[in-house]
């Protein structure tokens, strides 16, 4: 199970197969290669170094609605990791933005 962190090192969720889940086990996104999309299909950002980042790749289109995988098990809690320096912005919150 791959954990997803913000740039400050706080755990936000996990990758389970083709889905991204929050720390409660709820599906919040889908993964197509390194491209992260909302469950509704809208492009969010790229999965890079355990973070979802806005890497300015433009709009990579709509991945289509994901089949609802249902609620998963709660991921085991994970302690924070050291902050990561990057010029790119965190894009985790875009998974929940109705404007995309």
N, C-alpha and C positions, 0 to 999 in steps of 0.2 A: 504494500500500500504506500503510495507516494503522498506525502503531505504537501499542502500548499501554504505558503507563508506570505505575509506582507513584507515590505522592505525593511521594517524595523525588526523582523524576525518572529513576529507573533503568528502562531498557527491559526489558519482560517478554515481549512477544509482538507479534503483528500481526493485523490483520483482513484476511482474504482472502475476498472475496465474503461468503457467509453464515456463514463459519467463523472462529473465533479459533484461532490457532496459537501455540505457544511459539516461542522463539528457535531451536529445533532443527528447526522445520518440522512438528512433530507437532500434529494437531488436538486441541484441548483444550476447545473450546466452540462453541456456535452462537449466532448473532445473529438476532434477530427485531425489526427496527426498532432501537431503542436498548436493548431488553431482552436481557440476556446469560443464556444457559442452558448447562448442562452438555450434553455430547453425549448423555447419557441423558435429557435433557429438563428436569431440575429448574432452577428459577429461581435465579440467582446475584446479579444486580444490574443496574445500568444503565451503559451506555457513555456517558461524559460527559467532554469535554475530554481525550480520549486516555487515560482511566483507567476501570477497572471499579469502580464505587462502590456501596456499600450506601446507597441514598437513601431507605430506610424506606418503600418503596412497597408493602410487604406481599408476600404470595405471589401472584405473577401466573400461577400455574398451571404446568402441565407442557407444554412445547413438543413433547413426543414425541421418540422416539429419532431422532437425525440419521443420515442415510445416511453411512457412513464415507467421507470424502473421500480417504483415504490420506495418506501422508506427502508433504508439499510440499517445495519447495526451502527451504534455510536462508535466512531473511531476512538481508539485509546487516546487519552490525553497525551499531548506532546509538549515538552518544555520548549520555550522560545529558543531560537537559534541566534547567532550573532547577526546584527544588521548587515544588509548587502548594499553596497554602493552601485548604483546604476543611474544612467541618465533618463531611463524610461520611467513612466508613472505607473503606479499600481492600477490595475483595472478590475480587481475583484468586485468592487461595488457596482460595476456596470452589469453584472449578472442580475441585479435587482432593479435596474433603471428601466422604467417603462418607456423612456424617450428614445431608446436605441432600436 
